[in-house]
Amino acid sequence: MSNFIEYNDTIAFHPGYYIKEIIDESGLTQEDFAKRLNTTAKNLSIIIKGEQSLSVDIAMKLSKMLGTSITYWLNLQTAYDAAKAEADSEEELREERRIFNYLDYKYFREHYGLSDLPRKKDEQIVEVRKFLNIASLTVLTKQDLAVNFRSAKDDHDEASTVRANAMVQVAINKVLATPAPKFDKRKFEKAVNYALTLTTDHRGFYPKIKKAFYDVGVIFVIMPNLSGSKTNGATKRIGNNIMLMVNDCRLNADSFWFTLFHEIGHIINGDYGISFENETGEKEVLADRYAESKLIPPEEYDAFIAEKKFDVTSIKRFAVRINRDPGIVIGRLTNDKYVRFDDVSLKALQHKYKIQTVF
């Protein structure tokens, strides 16, 4: 570390710079000067190199030894610290500008009402930073910022990490602003069973599930997708509550309900974190199995498969029997390779939701 800073055509000197000048002019060695100052040669050397701030104790000793005021030395340190903070801030802003390129300001403006600031990148950065309630956009690059990344760190590039963290940060802030009863796992399991009865309620299911989960301490948030986040959902303990977030990029009946129950599975298993597309691992397998068995009872499914009838009428009849949206059945059959994903005869049974998220 240098004992001076060049910033905006000015130079700020660390107190160690001036101490070095005084020692050179005195003809003493650093070791002899340190002894007279009643400190160690090592400590003095660190201060001279600018690697340590000048303490009040050393400032007092310098003032007594040299006949200066303690304020003189402390003011030198304050001026240096201020210049260093400004230089560091400018360097960090440059890094924030780079990270901001991963984000789409339009996303924040359209979904959350941030100010319209065309071609004013630095002001947009300030707006996003304030909205997310973070000190710097650089924190969005951390994979342990808010929730655990369940897969290996090397599996995610910086861009998807930043976008995923931004989405999760919005959801967390929403939860923090939503007082709710204490999480009760037993009651939550009952609320989950209630949610299963709403898969055919295409227009009213979201507020009903949201209310049922809220009452048992789980705050359910459907987030507008930030392109490139590669997230499916996330769960996190926040105080006495649980955040349950899903991304609205998967609003076909089959993918939405599976994603929701996959995240519910993580909560039931006490596993909190963020789920990315195409993730693998034991925790993901367990959550998948939970979602599969809750959405379609295994014994009922096995009996249906044994009939080997996957036409529209048979699928509709089976969906009615288990009280599920037909799209959920089609999604499972597609995943298990019993029907083709591009089978046009099944399109009429598939439903895509439109959910208005309000923040």
Summary of the structure (lengths in Angstrom):
residues: 359
radius of gyration: 29.9
end to end distance: 46.0
largest distance: 100.2
contacts: 1062
relative contact order: 0.08
helix: 57%
strand: 10%
